[in-house]
Amino acid sequence: MRYKFQLIVGAFIFVYLLVSALVLNFYNDLAMKDAKKEAYYVLESINSVREYIAGVQRPLIEQLKEQGILKEDFFDERLLSSSYISREIYNIQKKKYNLEFDYKLVAIAPLNKAHEPNEFEAGVLHGFKENKFKEFVKIIKDENGSQLFVGLPIKNQSPSCLACHSSANAPQQMLEKYGMEGIEIPDVNETVAMISFKIPIRAIFTYHLQEVIVIMSAITLIFGLFLLLVYKMHRRGEESKKQTEQLMIHQSRLASMGEMIGNISHQWKQPLAQISSALINLELYQERKKLDEAKIYEFIEETSKQINFMSETVDDFKNFFSPNTLRKEFKVLEVINQTIKILNATLKKYQIEVQLDVRENFEVFANFNEIIQILINIINNAKDAFKQSYTKPRVIKISTFLKDDRKNLCVQNNAGAIKNSFLKVIFEPHFSTKESGSGLGLYMSQLIARKNNAIIFAKNVDENHVAFTISFENL
């Protein structure tokens, strides 16, 4: 269940990241498209200004010159230079609206040195001149970081442009300001310049920032609610599973109560017989008038000893069946001795010898009674195997050792090996090799072991011996 929950959470996170990436990519593309539209709008607006100056304003100035209203060599860039006017319009807008983009005009043979292209712009400009593309859009990097660059070509669209850009016809004031010797004037409709638009990528991402924040918040909220719902369902399932396991563990312990009561009655037989014998002797001494104070004290001492033994036996079983024991640190030999003590009558009844090989009396932090329950289940299974075999002598060897940084408690018996096909499924629920078995003993033992930071595994030592090892984490 835990791994299934982790898989579901992983799938949810993957889908969330995928949806988030798709949303961000969508708005990124949308922002880029909006930026391009804005660039085209700005550049086309500037081109419109240039067309108006070339087609209307400049011819009107020439007409005023012909009428003698203006001097023949009159020149004022505020009226006649489309580049100057466009730049001034841009400066006004930038100051008024705090524009992020940067507008620039570059020319192949500029009169104004401010319009000289850099290496990158010169390459784009020659591409326009050679008709390699009609527009140019690219993300570039400069000293200000990543920028969206959009360029559009400018052509000599009117003969009025050549009036000023020709050293033969240019006004004297213009010649004096720029100097035009040796400048080749392109023909009409030939690309002479480029206007470009640059805007920082970071500024583009702010176009739909508010929408992105709202949508991402909504997506995060929805996925968060789904995860919370899944988590609550998981927690409910885990709690239900835990309660079921606890109930099964307790039922497993109660299921062995009948046998345990048999063990108690068997262990009580000897002390009860001794008490009965002492009473008979006491009565005989009384009849023969030989009962004295010393014999009374001897009787009391013997009887108290047997009663204490019986009381300890009851306490051992009472403690074992107590459901409220907590985890604690204890030596592994303690739990082994307590298990043997509880099963002493059974072991004697079936003539099973227990051999101890405690190489390491390590400490374990676990539920004492639950580890006893595991050992009882394993030893009872060995007892049932002995009942079906003719092995003599019947030996259960309990050993402890450290291996691979783990604490190991091994219970080995010589009742015969287990089929290899059974070893693979022996810890699964409802699997049993016994006709009347429930198949829950080893399954419950494995659950209890995992609950106590341990794991049980079984292996055949040889054809006559099988070993069950409880391997604890070295906490």
N, C-alpha and C positions, 0 to 999 in steps of 0.2 A: 504493500500500500504506500509505503514511504517513497519508493522509487517511482511508482505511478504518479504520485503527487508531484515529485520533482520533475517528471517528464511533462506533466500538464503545465506546470509553472514555466518550464523552459519553452514549451510551445507557445504559451501566452506572451512571454517576453519576446520571442522571435517574431510573432505576428505583430506585436506592438511596435517593435523596431522597424519591421518591414512597412507597416502602414505609415509610421512616422516618416520614414525615408521617402515613401511615395508622395506623401503630402508636402514635405519640404521640397522634394524635387519638382512637384507640380508648381508650387509657388515660386520656386527659383526660376523655372522656365517662364512662368507668367511674368515675373519681375523683369527678366531679360527681354521678353517681348515688349513689355511696357517701356523699358528703357530705349529699345530700338525705335519704337513708335515716337517716343519723345524726341529722340535724336533726329529722326526724319522730319518731324514737325518743326523743330528748331532750325535745322539746316534748310528745309524748304522755305521757311519763313524768311530766313536770311537771303536765300536765293531770290525770293520774291522782291525783297527790298532792292537787291542788286538789279533785278530786271526792271523795276520801276525807275531806278536812277538812270539805267542805260537807255530805256525806251521812252521815258517821259521827261525826267528832270534835266538830264544832260542836253537833249535836243532843245529843250526850252531855253536853257542858258545860251546855247549856240544861236538860237533865234534872237535873243536879246542882244547878243554881240553884233549880229548882222544889222539890227535896227539902231545900233549905236548907243543903246541904253547902257550897255556894259562895254568896257574896254576890250579890245581884240585879244590882248594877252592876259585877260582876267583868269585867275585860278584861285579857288578856295576849296580845300579838301573837304570842308564841312558841307559843301553843296555838291561837289563834283566827284568825290572819291567814294565809291560804293563800299570799299573795304573799310575806310575810316568810319563811315556812317553806321555800317553793320556792327563794327566793334563798339561804337558808342552806345548803340541800342542794347547790345549784350551787357555792357558795363552797367547801364542804368537798371536793367532787369536783375542782374546779379546782386546789385546793392539793395534793390527794393525787395526781392524775394529770397535772398540768401541762397542763390542757386549753387548746387553741388558740381554741376558739369562745367567743363572748360571748352570754350569755342576758340578755334584758331583757323586762320587762312594762311596757306603756303602756296608759293608760285614757283614755276620753273625758272623764270627770269624776273625776279621781283625788283621793282623800282625801290621799294621800301625794304631795307635790310631786315626789318622785324618779321618779314614774311618769308625769310629763307627757311627751307625745310631742313630737318635733321636727317640722319641717314635712313631711318625707318620711313619717315614721311616721304623722302625722295623716292624710295623704292615703290611706295604705294602710288605716288603721283605719276611715275613713269609707267606703272601698270595701267593707270587710267589712260594715259597718252597713247599707249599701244593697244588699247581696247581689250585688255585681258579681263576686265570686270567692269560692271556698271556701278557697283557700289562695293564698299569694303567694310566688313565687320569682323572684329577680332578682339579677344581678351589679351591685353598686353600687360607687361610689368615695367614700371619706371620708378623714379625716386619716391613717388607717392604711393607705391604699392600696385596691386592689381587694378586694372582699369578696363572698362568696355570702350573700345575705339570704333567709331563709325565715321567713314569718310565718303564724301560725294564730290564728283568732279565739277569744275567750272569751265565753261567754254566761252569763247568770244562770240556772243550771240547777236551783237549789233555793231554795224560800222562805226557807231558813235564811240565805241570803246577805243577804236584805232585812232580817233582824233587826238586823244590825249596820250596814247601809248606809242605815238610815232614822233621821233625827234624832229621830223620835218614840220609837223602840224601842232605839236604840243605848245601850250602857252609858255611864255618866257619865264614866268614865276615858277612853273612846274619844272622846267629845265634847270633853273638855278637851284631848286630845292633838292632834286633827286639826281640830276645828271643822267643822261640817257645815251651817251656815246657808245656805239658798238653793240647796242641792244637789238636783238633780232625780234621783230614783231610778228607773232603768229597770225595765221589767216583766221577769218571768221569761221566759227563752229569747230575750231581746233582747241583741244584741252590746254588751258594755260595755268590752271591753279586747282586747288582742292580746299574745301572747307571741311574741317573735322570737328568731331564732338567726342569728348572724353568724360566719363563719369566713373568714380570709384565703385568697385564691386560692393563694398560695404554699404554705400549709399543706395544701391539698387535693392539690396535685401531689406531695406527699410520701407520700400514701397507698399508692401502688404504685411508689415510687421504685426499690426494690430490683429488682422485677420488670422495670421499664423498663430499668434499667442492664444486667441480665442479657440481656434480649432484644435490646436495641440493640447490645450487645457481640457477641452471636452473629450478628446480621445484618451488622454491620461486618466480623466475621471471615470470614463466608461470602463477602460481596462482595469483600473484600480478597483472598481466595484465588482467586476467579474472575478478578479483575483481574490478579493475579500470573500465573495460568495464561495468560490472553490476552496479557499482556506477553511472557511467555517464548515463546509461539507466534509473536508478532510479531517478537521479536528473532531467533528462529531463521529465520523467513521472510526478514527483512531481511539476515541474514548469508548465507543461501543465495542471495538475489537479488544481494547484493554480490559474492559469489564467482562467480556466473554471469556478471555484468556484467564482472568483471575478466577472466574466461576469454574472454568474447566479445571484449573489447578486445584482449587478447593475440592471440587467433586472427585478429582483423581485421588486426592488425599483421603477423602471420606470413603472412596471405594475400597481402599485398603484397610479401612477401619476394622472390618470383620476379621481379617487375618491378624491385625494388630491385637485385637481383643483375644484371639486365640493364643497369640504370643504371651499376652499378660497372664492368661489362665495357666499356660504351660510353665511360665516362670514362677507363678505363685504355688504350684503344686509342691515343690520341694520345701519352701519355708513353712507352708501350711502343714505338711507332713511332719516336719520337725517340731512345730508347735504342738501338734496333736500327740506326738510321742512324748514330749516333755510333760504334757498334762497327764498322760497315762502314768508316767513315772512318778509324778507328784502324788497322784492318787494312791499308787502302790506304797510309797513311803508313808503316806498318812495312815493306811490300813495297818502297816506293820509297826506303827508308832516310831518310825525312824526319821520323820520329817523334822528337820531342825532349821535354824535361821540361815545357815550357810547354804543349804540346798534350796531354800526359798529364793535367796539372792541369786544363786546360780540359774534358777529357772527364769527369774525376772530378766536377767542379763541376756540369756539365750533368746527368750521371747522378744525382747526389745530389738535385738539384732535382726531377727527375721522380719519383724514388723517394719523396721527402718528400711530393710531391703525391698519389701513390698511397696512401701511408700515411695521410695526412689523410683521404682519401676513405674508406678502410676504417674509420678511427676514427669518422667522421661516421655511417656506417651502423651501426657497432657500438653507439655511444651511443644511436642512435635505437631499436634493438631491445632495449636494456637495460630489464628490467621493474622495476627497483628504484629508479628515480629518484624523489626526493621533491619536494614543492612548494618553490618558492623565488621570490624576487623577481628579475625580469629586465625589460629594456627590450623593448618590443614589436618594435622594429626587429631585435633579435637573433634572435627566433624567425622573423621574415620572411626574413632573410638565410640562416639555416640551412636553411629549407625550400626556398628557391630553389637553394641549393647542392646539396641532395640530389636535387632534380628537374631539375638543370641539363641532364643528358643527354636526358631525356624532352622537355623544353621545346625544346631545339635540334632534336631529331629531328622533332618535329611543327611546327617553325617557329612557335612561340608566343612572342610578345614579352610580357615582364612590365614593366609601368610602375608605379613607386612614387609615392605621394602621401602622404608621412608628415607630416601637419599637426601631430600631437602624438605625440612619442615617449614615451608614458606607460609607467609601470611596472605590471607585472602580477604578482600572487602566485598562481602556478599550477604545474602539472607541465609542465615545459618540453617534454618529448617528446610528451606527450599533446596539447598545442596544435599541435605540428608535425604530429601524426597527423591532426588536424582539417583543417588547411590542405592536407595531401597529399590527403585524401579529396575536398575541395572542388575542388582544382586538377585532380585526375584525372578527376572528373566533367566538368569543363569541357573537358579534353582529349578525352574520349569524345564530347562534344557537337560539338567541332570536327571530329572524324573523320567525323561524319554530316552535316556542312554544308559549303557551298562558300564560307564567309566568308573573305575576305582583306582586310586582314591579320588574323591571329589575335592578339587582344590580351586579356591578363588584367591588370586594373588593381587594385592593392592599395593601399587608403587607410586612414588612421587618423584618428580625430577624437573629440572629446568632445561628448556630447549628452544632455540630460536627466539630468545627473549620472551618466552611465555612460560607460565607456571602450569605444569601438567599433573593431573591425578588420573592414574590408569587402573582400570579394574579388568583383570584378565581371568578367564576360566578355561578349563580343559574339557568342557562338555561337547566339543566338536565345532568345526568351522561352520560359518554361514555361507550359503550360496552367494557367489559374486553378484548375481542379478538381484538378490535381495538386499545386498549392502547398499545399492544405489537408491533404494526406496524405503529403507528401513525406518527413516525418520519422518516419512510422510504420514498424514492422518489416516486412520482406519486401515492401515496395513498391518497384518499380523500373520504369523506362521502357525499360531495356535488356533484350534477349532473354535474355542469359546472366547478368544481374545477380542478386545474392543479395538485394538490397534492404536490406542491413544497414549500408551505408557511412554514410549520413546519420543513420540511427537511432543507430548507435554514436557518431557525432560529437556528436549531441545529448546522449546519456548522458554522454559525456566532458566536454562543456561544462558541464553542470549540476553534475557532480562538482567542477568547478573554478570554481564560482560565476559561471557565465556561461550564456547562452542563444543559440541560433542561430535566426535567422529569414531567410526568403527572400522576395524580391519582384521583380517585373518592373519594370525602369526604363522600358523602352519595348519595342517589338516585336522589337528586336534584342539587347537587353541584359538580363541578369538579375544580381542582386546577392545574395550570401550574407553576412550580417553576424554576427560573433561579438561579442556585447555583454556586457562584463564589469561586475560590480558595482564601484562605486567604494569599495573597502574602505579 
